[in-house]
Structure formats: C-alpha cells, structure tokens
C-alpha cells in the first residue's frame, strides 16, 4: 500500500482517495489488502465492506471491553 502511494509523489491523500480519481494501481492494492484481511478473519470472506468493518470492529470491541470495565471492589485485608 505504502509503495503504491509512494509511486504518486505529487498527489495528496485527498487526491489519491477521491473515488473518481483514484489511480488504478492503488485501487488494486486496496482490493488485494481486503482479500488478505478476509482470509485472515473469515474463510468465506465478507459480502461487503460494511460486513468486513462490522466484523473487525466487533472483534476490537471484545478486545477493548475488559480494558474499559470499571474496577472491581477493593478487597479487604484481614488484620
């Protein structure tokens, strides 16, 4: 991805990611990355970008929730 973007040194990110102007090589690089992510997280792939994002954010939420949980009550020490 980074190498593909570097092949367009005069373009800003806004220009590179404009849906009407995105260079074909960058579009192909993103499609290849999406396929790689699909294979890592679900053998059958994802039906859409939305399905992919929802799945990945769900995994992130499961991972982050224990970190965000309120602390339990402090234990009392026996004297």
Long-range contacts (C-beta under 8 A, 24 or more apart in sequence): 1-29, 1-30, 1-33, 4-29
